[in-house]
Amino acid sequence: GRGRGNTLEQLHYPNGILVDANGSIYVADQVNNRIVRWLPGAREGQIILGALKQPTTLAFDRKGNLYVTELHNHRVQRFDI
């Protein structure tokens, strides 16, 4: 990345990280309240989930659903990515 910030090249307090079978990287960008995905070889990320309240942890299940814990909402959410 290019240091702390909120552009698609930057993260602010990245917490959780996952790599899927295709080599895409998923990051819980906690202070920016979003989940960002980088495709293999990409120079910047894509926001795939926003409007979260400090996401911290990521996990995939066998069906490819993404689970995200939110620190300030005190919950776990499931998303079909």
C-alpha angles and dihedrals in degrees: 000000000000099000131273117340145093105264120110089262094053141064132198113212099341108203116166125038134185135176117206128211090269093055096253114146121222121197131188099223095200105188093039088053096228146101114237126196126201116199116215109286094008120145093207137024133249122231105234097169128023139165092058125142105239103316112210114168134037132195137166124215125213092271093055097255113149118226118202128187116212116206098201098038091048093223148103118231130197121217131185103226 
